[in-house]
Amino acid sequence: MIPNEIIISKPRNINEWSLDPGPIRQQPNSEFRGKQNEYGGIYPHVYVRTIGQPKNVNEKYSSRICKGIVQQLKKYCENSTLHGLRYVGDSHLTIGERIFWFISFSMAICFAAYYISNIYTKWKSSPVIISFSPFDAELNSIPFPAITICNMNQAKRNEAERILKEGSSIERKLLDDSCNGNTTFDNSENISWESLRDFLVKVGNSCSDMLHSCQWGAEKLDCNDIFNNDLTDEGLCCSFNRLPPEKIFRNSKDISILNQTYPNNVYDWDPEIGFTNTDNGDSIPKRPLGAGAHLGLSVILDANVENYYCSSTRSTGFKVILSNPIETPKMADFGFLISPGFETRISIEPAIREATSALRDIPIEKRQCYFSNERPLQYYRKYSKYNCDSECKIINSYASCNCVPYYLPHNESMKICSLTNRCFERAKGILDLRPRMRKLLNQKSADCHCFNSCNSVEYSVLKTAAPLRRIVNHNHSDEEVRKNFVGLSAFFSSNIYTKTSKKPIYNFTDFLANTGGLLSFLIGFSLLSIVELLFYVFWLNWKKYVINHQTDKVPDAPVFTFTN
């Protein structure tokens, strides 16, 4: 005979809801029903369960959880504010209608996911956008450009003739190299930086040789007060408004410095910081006085054509370049020509680029620019693309040719390149090629990753010229003016300029607005939709679990076991 047990339990009421203690298992014979009736008189509820056939409690509990979740999901669908989802859980609709709304809702989710993925892909592939800044740049917020002027004459005739007659062998070789490019120095010849610098100063045209008169705004000035001699890739030249070497180079001894004079108030200008209130306006670099030729720089230049010995081009006159005051000018490649006998006007157009601080969070390879403290250079104090390119040429020329050009920064252990060193010219040409062209031509060189500065000021020019008839307050014949003199004026054409701003294409708020707009448009999704889902799926089930857990704390009914 299978033993049986009689479970006698008290009725349990929680929150006025009657909780059924469980299904009544049928007894195997009438004897046990009688015992149930007997004990039922003592206890309100008596249940008899067969001991030999216990129920799987875990399976029952899991089934109850699943049914509860399904019921809550159904309630969520019936009450959800998402478009079309309430029809999916509506039991009054046919199966076909509910399937139709389920497919429609699923398609809307797919469309939303597709467009959101497009937004994300666009942000990952090109996370930066360049747009016009809503604020114009005032003219006094940027410096007047540095202007470098070089006479095309590489050697004064009187000095060249002296060298040919009584100069040293090294001077003669340097002269031949400068004019004809025929000399390559061997290792036995000790050409120091000082000897080359002295040679260039002797044969070149200094500021006092070139500048006839100078005017800054309405004030006539001594040219030696505002111009300084400089060594460039064109030899000895004259520069205006360029920062002193100690403000450009990390170690001013790394460059061949000439006798230069600067005012006491030199401002350590940087494109990223700009000018501050401590600058009084008279410092170096100078700021524009205003727009128009009468508020710019005007100079009269003397080419002294009769003293030409050899020219860097096939003509006579001057090369001029405008650059950022913190940069080394590339005169040989980018200088424009001014011919004697003409008055030339240069209208300056600045290109002002700025970047928001949020751009720092984007990887450098994605934004393609450097902030000033992100790329320290070995020889230059301040980063710019031109300075980075110059330093890259130093590294590549020294690696390829074991020498460095005289006009670039160097240390004492580096050998000097000849003035027209073919190895350096070839290395420079390869470096100036675009990376793709270098790869196609199978030319190897160090990739210096010289991106643009995130904050920069560059200058472009619009040049016009007309024949120069006479020079005021100077007694020169028309023929002499036509052959030797140049009138040059550089000025800004406007007091306000548009600047461009580089910033992330999306910040978190923009991304949230774009994705939220798509989800709201397609399925009616909002932040409260998440709260709804959490409420129906988790909160109500948790609440039901707490109630059931409280019912389990009621004392168990006595158990009576009977055997046959």
C-alpha positions as CSV (number, residue, x, y, z in Angstrom):
1,M,0.0,0.0,0.0
2,I,1.4,3.5,-0.9
3,P,1.7,5.6,2.1
4,N,-0.2,8.9,2.1
5,E,0.1,12.1,4.1
6,I,-2.6,14.5,5.2
7,I,-1.6,18.2,5.1
8,I,-3.9,20.4,7.2
9,S,-3.4,24.1,6.5
10,K,-5.1,27.2,7.8
11,P,-6.8,29.6,5.4
12,R,-4.6,32.5,4.4
13,N,-5.8,35.9,3.3
14,I,-3.4,38.6,2.2
15,N,-4.6,42.0,1.1
16,E,-8.1,40.4,1.0
17,W,-7.0,38.1,-1.8
18,S,-7.8,34.4,-1.0
19,L,-4.7,32.4,-1.8
20,D,-5.4,28.7,-2.7
21,P,-2.9,26.5,-1.0
22,G,-2.7,24.2,-4.0
23,P,-4.6,21.6,-5.9
24,I,-6.2,18.7,-4.0
25,R,-4.8,15.4,-5.1
26,Q,-7.4,12.6,-5.3
27,Q,-7.0,9.9,-2.7
28,P,-6.5,6.3,-3.7
29,N,-9.4,5.0,-1.6
30,S,-12.4,6.1,0.5
31,E,-10.6,5.3,3.8
32,F,-8.4,8.3,3.4
33,R,-11.3,10.5,2.4
34,G,-12.9,9.6,5.7
35,K,-9.7,10.6,7.6
36,Q,-9.8,13.8,5.7
37,N,-13.3,14.5,6.9
38,E,-12.3,13.5,10.4
39,Y,-9.5,16.0,10.6
40,G,-11.5,18.5,8.6
41,G,-13.6,19.0,11.6
42,I,-10.6,20.1,13.5
43,Y,-8.9,22.1,10.8
44,P,-10.7,24.3,8.3
45,H,-8.8,22.9,5.3
46,V,-7.3,19.4,5.1
47,Y,-5.5,18.1,2.0
48,V,-4.2,14.7,1.4
49,R,-1.2,14.2,-0.9
50,T,0.5,11.0,-1.9
51,I,4.1,10.9,-0.5
52,G,5.4,8.6,-3.2
53,Q,4.7,11.1,-6.0
54,P,6.3,14.6,-5.1
55,K,6.0,17.5,-7.4
56,N,9.1,19.2,-9.1
57,V,9.0,22.5,-7.2
58,N,11.8,24.2,-9.3
59,E,10.0,23.4,-12.5
60,K,6.8,24.8,-11.1
61,Y,8.5,27.9,-9.9
62,S,10.2,28.6,-13.2
63,S,6.9,28.0,-15.1
64,R,5.2,30.6,-12.9
65,I,8.0,33.1,-13.5
66,C,7.8,32.7,-17.3
67,K,4.0,33.0,-17.2
68,G,4.3,36.1,-15.1
69,I,6.8,37.7,-17.5
70,V,4.6,36.9,-20.5
71,Q,1.6,38.3,-18.8
72,Q,3.5,41.5,-17.9
73,L,4.8,41.8,-21.5
74,K,1.2,41.5,-22.7
75,K,0.1,44.2,-20.3
76,Y,3.0,46.4,-21.5
77,C,2.0,45.9,-25.1
78,E,-1.6,46.8,-24.3
79,N,-0.6,50.0,-22.5
80,S,2.6,51.0,-24.3
81,T,2.9,54.5,-25.8
82,L,5.1,53.2,-28.7
83,H,3.4,53.5,-32.0
84,G,1.5,50.3,-33.0
85,L,2.7,48.2,-30.2
86,R,-0.6,48.2,-28.3
87,Y,-2.2,46.4,-31.2
88,V,0.3,43.6,-31.0
89,G,-0.9,42.7,-27.5
90,D,-4.6,43.4,-28.1
91,S,-6.5,40.1,-27.6
92,H,-9.6,41.5,-29.3
93,L,-7.8,41.6,-32.7
94,T,-7.4,38.6,-34.9
95,I,-4.1,36.8,-35.2
96,G,-3.6,38.3,-38.7
97,E,-4.1,41.8,-37.5
98,R,-1.7,41.4,-34.7
99,I,0.9,39.9,-37.0
100,F,0.4,42.9,-39.3
101,W,1.1,45.3,-36.6
102,F,4.1,43.3,-35.3
103,I,5.6,43.4,-38.8
104,S,5.0,47.1,-39.1
105,F,6.5,47.8,-35.7
106,S,9.6,45.6,-36.6
107,M,10.1,47.4,-39.9
108,A,10.0,50.8,-38.1
109,I,12.7,49.6,-35.7
110,C,14.8,48.4,-38.6
111,F,14.5,51.8,-40.4
112,A,15.5,53.5,-37.2
113,A,18.5,51.2,-36.7
114,Y,19.6,51.8,-40.3
115,Y,19.5,55.6,-40.1
116,I,21.2,55.6,-36.7
117,S,24.0,53.4,-38.0
118,N,24.5,55.9,-40.8
119,I,24.8,58.7,-38.3
120,Y,27.3,56.6,-36.3
121,T,29.3,55.7,-39.4
122,K,29.5,59.3,-40.5
123,W,30.7,60.3,-37.1
124,K,33.4,57.6,-37.0
125,S,34.7,58.2,-40.6
126,S,34.7,62.0,-40.5
127,P,34.1,63.3,-37.0
128,V,35.2,66.9,-37.8
129,I,33.4,69.6,-39.6
130,I,34.8,72.9,-40.8
131,S,32.3,75.8,-40.9
132,F,32.3,79.5,-40.9
133,S,32.5,81.0,-37.5
134,P,29.5,83.0,-36.3
135,F,31.9,85.7,-35.1
136,D,34.0,87.7,-37.5
137,A,37.7,88.3,-36.8
138,E,38.7,91.9,-36.2
139,L,41.8,93.1,-37.9
140,N,43.7,94.0,-34.7
141,S,43.3,90.4,-33.4
142,I,45.9,89.1,-35.8
143,P,49.5,90.3,-36.5
144,F,50.6,92.1,-39.6
145,P,52.4,89.4,-41.6
146,A,56.2,89.1,-41.6
147,I,57.5,90.4,-45.0
148,T,60.8,89.1,-46.3
149,I,62.5,90.8,-49.3
150,C,65.4,89.3,-51.2
151,N,67.4,90.8,-54.1
152,M,67.7,88.3,-56.9
153,N,71.3,89.2,-57.1
154,Q,73.2,86.4,-55.4
155,A,76.6,88.3,-55.4
156,K,77.4,92.0,-55.7
157,R,79.7,92.5,-58.7
158,N,82.3,94.5,-56.8
159,E,82.6,91.9,-54.1
160,A,82.7,89.0,-56.5
161,E,85.5,90.6,-58.5
162,R,87.5,91.1,-55.3
163,I,87.1,87.4,-54.4
164,L,88.2,86.3,-57.9
165,K,91.3,88.5,-57.6
166,E,92.4,88.1,-54.0
167,G,90.0,85.8,-52.2
168,S,90.8,82.5,-50.7
169,S,90.2,79.2,-52.5
170,I,87.2,78.5,-50.2
171,E,85.6,81.9,-51.1
172,R,86.1,81.2,-54.8
173,K,84.5,77.8,-54.5
174,L,81.6,79.3,-52.5
175,L,81.2,82.0,-55.2
176,D,81.2,79.4,-58.0
177,D,78.8,77.2,-56.0
178,S,76.4,80.1,-55.4
179,C,76.3,81.3,-59.0
180,N,76.9,78.2,-61.0
181,G,76.3,75.2,-58.7
182,N,79.5,73.5,-59.9
183,T,81.2,72.8,-56.6
184,T,80.7,69.9,-54.2
185,F,82.9,70.2,-51.1
186,D,84.9,67.2,-50.2
187,N,85.5,66.1,-46.6
188,S,89.0,67.5,-46.5
189,E,87.7,71.1,-46.7
190,N,86.7,72.6,-43.4
191,I,83.7,74.8,-44.2
192,S,82.4,76.1,-40.9
193,W,79.1,77.7,-40.4
194,E,80.7,81.0,-39.5
195,S,82.8,81.1,-42.7
196,L,79.7,80.5,-44.9
197,R,77.7,83.1,-43.0
198,D,80.5,85.7,-43.4
199,F,80.7,84.9,-47.1
200,L,76.9,85.4,-47.6
201,V,77.0,88.6,-45.7
202,K,79.9,89.9,-47.9
203,V,78.4,89.1,-51.3
204,G,74.7,89.5,-50.5
205,N,72.6,92.6,-50.5
206,S,71.9,93.9,-47.0
207,C,68.9,95.9,-45.9
208,S,70.9,99.1,-46.2
209,D,71.8,98.2,-49.8
210,M,68.2,97.5,-50.8
211,L,65.9,99.8,-48.8
212,H,65.7,103.4,-50.0
213,S,62.8,104.7,-47.8
214,C,60.2,103.2,-45.4
215,Q,56.9,104.2,-44.1
216,W,54.6,102.5,-41.6
217,G,51.2,103.9,-41.7
218,A,51.5,107.7,-42.0
219,E,54.9,107.7,-40.2
220,K,58.2,107.7,-42.1
221,L,60.7,105.6,-40.3
222,D,64.4,104.7,-40.5
223,C,64.4,101.4,-42.4
224,N,67.1,99.9,-40.1
225,D,64.6,100.4,-37.2
226,I,61.9,98.1,-38.6
227,F,63.9,95.8,-40.9
228,N,66.5,93.1,-40.0
229,N,69.0,91.1,-42.1
230,D,68.1,87.4,-42.3
231,L,69.5,84.3,-43.9
232,T,67.0,82.4,-46.1
233,D,67.3,79.8,-48.8
234,E,67.9,82.8,-51.2
235,G,70.9,84.0,-49.2
236,L,71.0,87.3,-47.4
237,C,67.6,89.0,-47.2
238,C,65.6,91.6,-45.3
239,S,62.7,90.9,-43.0
240,F,60.0,93.0,-41.4
241,N,57.9,92.0,-38.4
242,R,59.4,88.6,-37.9
243,L,59.9,87.5,-34.3
244,P,63.5,87.4,-33.0
245,P,65.4,84.0,-33.2
246,E,65.1,83.3,-29.5
247,K,61.3,83.4,-29.9
248,I,61.3,81.1,-32.9
249,F,64.0,78.6,-32.2
250,R,64.5,76.5,-29.0
251,N,68.2,77.3,-29.1
252,S,69.1,80.5,-31.0
253,K,72.6,79.1,-31.4
254,D,71.2,76.5,-33.8
255,I,70.8,79.2,-36.5
256,S,73.3,81.5,-38.1
257,I,72.4,84.8,-36.4
258,L,73.3,88.2,-37.9
259,N,73.5,91.5,-36.2
260,Q,69.8,92.2,-35.6
261,T,68.0,94.9,-33.5
262,Y,64.6,94.5,-32.0
263,P,62.5,96.8,-29.7
264,N,62.5,96.0,-26.1
265,N,58.8,95.0,-26.1
266,V,58.8,91.8,-28.1
267,Y,55.5,89.8,-27.6
268,D,55.7,86.0,-27.5
269,W,52.8,85.7,-29.9
270,D,51.2,82.3,-30.7
271,P,48.2,81.7,-33.0
272,E,46.4,79.6,-30.4
273,I,46.7,82.2,-27.6
274,G,46.6,85.3,-29.7
275,F,47.2,88.8,-28.3
276,T,46.3,89.7,-24.7
277,N,45.5,92.9,-23.0
278,T,49.1,93.3,-21.8
279,D,50.2,94.0,-25.4
280,N,50.4,97.7,-26.0
281,G,50.2,97.5,-29.8
282,D,53.8,98.7,-30.5
283,S,55.5,95.4,-29.9
284,I,56.8,92.8,-32.3
285,P,54.9,91.4,-34.1
286,K,53.2,94.6,-35.0
287,R,49.4,94.6,-35.4
288,P,47.7,96.3,-38.4
289,L,46.9,100.0,-38.0
290,G,43.8,99.6,-40.1
291,A,42.6,98.9,-43.6
292,G,43.9,100.6,-46.7
293,A,47.3,101.4,-48.3
294,H,47.7,104.6,-46.2
295,L,47.7,102.3,-43.0
296,G,50.0,99.6,-44.3
297,L,53.8,99.3,-45.0
298,S,55.3,101.2,-47.9
299,V,58.9,100.9,-49.0
300,I,61.1,102.1,-51.9
301,L,63.6,99.4,-53.0
302,D,66.8,99.9,-55.0
303,A,67.8,96.8,-57.1
304,N,71.1,98.3,-58.1
305,V,71.1,96.3,-61.3
306,E,74.5,97.6,-62.4
307,N,76.1,95.7,-59.5
308,Y,74.5,92.4,-60.5
309,Y,77.0,89.5,-60.8
310,C,74.6,86.5,-60.9
311,S,70.9,86.2,-60.3
312,S,68.9,83.4,-58.7
313,T,66.4,83.7,-61.6
314,R,66.7,84.7,-65.2
315,S,65.6,88.3,-64.4
316,T,66.4,91.2,-62.1
317,G,64.4,92.6,-59.2
318,F,63.2,91.2,-55.9
319,K,61.5,88.2,-54.4
320,V,58.9,88.9,-51.7
321,I,57.1,86.5,-49.4
322,L,54.5,87.0,-46.7
323,S,54.6,84.6,-43.8
324,N,53.5,84.0,-40.2
325,P,55.8,85.9,-37.8
326,I,56.8,82.6,-36.1
327,E,57.7,80.7,-39.3
328,T,60.8,80.3,-41.5
329,P,59.9,81.7,-44.9
330,K,60.4,79.5,-48.0
331,M,61.6,82.2,-50.3
332,A,63.0,80.0,-53.1
333,D,59.9,78.0,-53.7
334,F,57.0,80.4,-52.9
335,G,58.4,84.0,-53.2
336,F,56.7,86.1,-55.9
337,L,58.7,88.4,-58.2
338,I,58.7,92.2,-58.4
339,S,60.4,93.9,-61.3
340,P,62.2,97.2,-61.2
341,G,60.4,100.2,-62.7
342,F,57.0,99.2,-61.2
343,E,54.9,100.2,-58.3
344,T,53.4,97.0,-56.8
345,R,50.5,96.9,-54.4
346,I,49.9,93.8,-52.3
347,S,46.4,93.4,-50.8
348,I,46.6,91.0,-47.9
349,E,43.9,88.4,-47.3
350,P,44.3,86.5,-44.1
351,A,43.0,82.9,-43.6
352,I,42.1,82.5,-40.0
353,R,41.4,79.1,-38.6
354,E,40.4,78.3,-35.1
355,A,39.3,75.1,-33.3
356,T,37.1,74.4,-30.3
357,S,38.4,72.8,-27.2
358,A,36.1,69.8,-27.8
359,L,38.2,68.9,-30.8
360,R,40.9,67.7,-28.4
361,D,38.8,64.6,-27.6
362,I,39.0,63.4,-31.2
363,P,42.1,61.4,-32.2
364,I,44.8,63.4,-34.2
365,E,44.5,61.1,-37.2
366,K,40.8,61.9,-37.4
367,R,41.0,65.7,-37.0
368,Q,44.2,66.1,-39.0
369,C,45.6,68.9,-37.0
370,Y,47.7,69.6,-33.9
371,F,47.2,71.9,-31.0
372,S,50.3,73.8,-30.0
373,N,51.2,71.5,-27.1
374,E,50.6,68.2,-28.8
375,R,53.6,68.2,-31.2
376,P,56.8,69.6,-29.7
377,L,59.5,70.2,-32.3
378,Q,63.2,69.7,-31.8
379,Y,64.4,73.0,-33.1
380,Y,61.4,75.3,-33.2
381,R,59.6,76.6,-30.1
382,K,56.1,76.8,-31.7
383,Y,54.4,74.3,-33.9
384,S,53.2,75.2,-37.4
385,K,53.1,73.1,-40.5
386,Y,55.9,75.1,-42.2
387,N,58.1,74.8,-39.1
388,C,57.4,71.1,-39.0
389,D,58.2,70.7,-42.7
390,S,61.5,72.6,-42.2
391,E,62.5,70.3,-39.3
392,C,61.5,67.3,-41.4
393,K,63.9,68.5,-44.1
394,I,66.7,68.8,-41.6
395,I,66.1,65.2,-40.5
396,N,65.8,63.8,-44.0
397,S,68.7,65.7,-45.5
398,Y,71.0,64.7,-42.7
399,A,70.0,61.1,-43.0
400,S,70.3,61.0,-46.8
401,C,73.2,63.5,-47.4
402,N,74.9,63.7,-44.0
403,C,74.6,67.5,-44.1
404,V,72.2,70.3,-43.4
405,P,71.5,73.6,-45.4
406,Y,73.0,76.7,-43.9
407,Y,69.6,78.5,-43.5
408,L,68.0,75.7,-41.3
409,P,68.6,75.1,-37.6
410,H,71.5,72.8,-36.8
411,N,73.9,71.8,-34.1
412,E,77.7,72.1,-34.2
413,S,78.2,68.4,-35.0
414,M,76.3,68.6,-38.3
415,K,78.2,69.2,-41.6
416,I,77.1,72.0,-43.8
417,C,75.7,71.3,-47.3
418,S,77.1,73.1,-50.3
419,L,74.9,76.0,-51.5
420,T,73.5,74.0,-54.3
421,N,73.9,70.5,-53.0
422,R,72.2,68.1,-55.4
423,C,71.7,65.5,-52.8
424,F,69.8,67.9,-50.6
425,E,67.7,69.2,-53.6
426,R,66.8,65.6,-54.4
427,A,65.9,64.8,-50.8
428,K,63.8,68.0,-50.6
429,G,62.1,67.2,-53.8
430,I,61.1,63.7,-52.7
431,L,59.9,65.0,-49.4
432,D,57.7,67.7,-51.1
433,L,56.0,65.0,-53.1
434,R,52.7,63.7,-51.9
435,P,52.9,60.4,-50.0
436,R,51.0,58.6,-52.8
437,M,53.4,59.9,-55.5
438,R,56.4,58.9,-53.4
439,K,54.9,55.4,-53.2
440,L,54.3,55.3,-57.0
441,L,57.8,56.4,-57.7
442,N,59.2,54.0,-55.1
443,Q,61.0,56.9,-53.3
444,K,61.5,56.4,-49.5
445,S,61.6,59.2,-46.9
446,A,60.6,59.7,-43.4
447,D,57.0,60.5,-42.9
448,C,56.9,63.4,-40.5
449,H,53.1,63.7,-40.1
450,C,53.2,67.5,-40.4
451,F,49.5,68.2,-40.1
452,N,48.1,71.8,-40.1
453,S,47.8,73.7,-36.8
454,C,44.3,73.6,-35.4
455,N,44.7,77.3,-34.8
456,S,46.5,79.2,-37.5
457,V,46.8,82.4,-39.4
458,E,48.0,82.3,-43.0
459,Y,48.2,85.1,-45.6
460,S,47.4,85.2,-49.3
461,V,48.0,88.2,-51.5
462,L,46.4,89.9,-54.5
463,K,49.1,91.7,-56.4
464,T,48.7,94.6,-58.8
465,A,51.4,96.7,-60.5
466,A,51.8,99.8,-62.6
467,P,54.8,101.6,-64.1
468,L,56.7,103.7,-61.6
469,R,57.2,107.3,-62.9
470,R,59.0,109.1,-60.2
471,I,60.0,109.0,-56.6
472,V,58.9,111.9,-54.4
473,N,61.7,113.9,-52.7
474,H,64.4,112.1,-54.5
475,N,66.5,113.3,-57.4
476,H,66.7,110.4,-59.7
477,S,66.3,110.4,-63.5
478,D,63.4,108.6,-65.1
479,E,65.8,106.1,-66.6
480,E,67.4,105.3,-63.3
481,V,64.0,104.9,-61.7
482,R,62.9,102.5,-64.5
483,K,66.0,100.4,-64.2
484,N,66.5,100.1,-60.5
485,F,63.6,101.2,-58.3
486,V,60.6,99.4,-57.0
487,G,57.6,100.8,-55.1
488,L,56.0,98.3,-52.7
489,S,52.9,98.7,-50.6
490,A,51.4,96.0,-48.4
491,F,48.0,96.5,-46.7
492,F,44.8,94.9,-45.6
493,S,41.7,95.6,-47.6
494,S,39.1,95.3,-44.8
495,N,38.8,95.7,-41.1
496,I,36.8,92.5,-40.6
497,Y,37.4,89.0,-41.9
498,T,35.5,85.8,-41.8
499,K,37.2,83.0,-40.0
500,T,36.6,79.2,-40.2
501,S,36.0,77.0,-37.2
502,K,36.9,73.4,-36.9
503,K,34.8,71.4,-34.4
504,P,33.3,67.9,-33.8
505,I,30.5,67.1,-36.2
506,Y,28.5,65.7,-33.2
507,N,28.8,66.2,-29.5
508,F,26.8,64.0,-27.1
509,T,23.8,66.4,-27.2
510,D,23.8,66.5,-31.0
511,F,24.0,62.7,-31.3
512,L,21.2,62.3,-28.7
513,A,19.1,64.8,-30.6
514,N,19.6,63.0,-33.9
515,T,19.0,59.5,-32.7
516,G,16.1,60.6,-30.4
517,G,14.5,62.4,-33.3
518,L,14.6,59.3,-35.6
519,L,13.3,57.0,-32.8
520,S,10.5,59.5,-32.0
521,F,9.5,59.9,-35.6
522,L,9.5,56.2,-36.5
523,I,8.2,54.4,-33.4
524,G,7.3,57.2,-30.9
525,F,10.2,56.4,-28.6
526,S,11.2,58.6,-25.7
527,L,13.1,58.4,-22.4
528,L,9.8,57.6,-20.7
529,S,9.4,54.6,-22.9
530,I,12.3,53.0,-21.2
531,V,10.7,53.8,-17.8
532,E,7.5,52.1,-19.0
533,L,9.4,49.0,-20.0
534,L,11.2,48.8,-16.7
535,F,8.0,49.4,-14.8
536,Y,6.0,46.6,-16.5
537,V,8.7,44.0,-16.9
538,F,10.7,44.4,-13.7
539,W,8.9,46.5,-11.1
540,L,5.5,44.7,-11.2
541,N,7.2,41.3,-11.2
542,W,9.4,42.3,-8.3
543,K,6.4,43.5,-6.4
544,K,4.6,40.2,-7.1
545,Y,7.6,38.3,-5.9
546,V,7.6,40.3,-2.6
547,I,4.0,39.5,-2.0
548,N,4.5,35.7,-2.6
549,H,7.5,35.8,-0.4
550,Q,5.4,37.2,2.4
551,T,2.8,34.5,2.0
552,D,5.6,31.8,2.5
553,K,6.1,33.1,6.0
554,V,2.7,31.8,7.2
555,P,3.2,28.7,9.6
556,D,3.0,25.4,7.8
557,A,0.0,23.2,8.5
558,P,0.5,19.9,10.5
559,V,1.2,16.8,8.4
560,F,-0.3,13.5,9.3
561,T,1.1,10.4,7.6
562,F,-1.0,7.3,7.3
563,T,0.0,3.9,6.1
564,N,-2.2,1.1,5.0
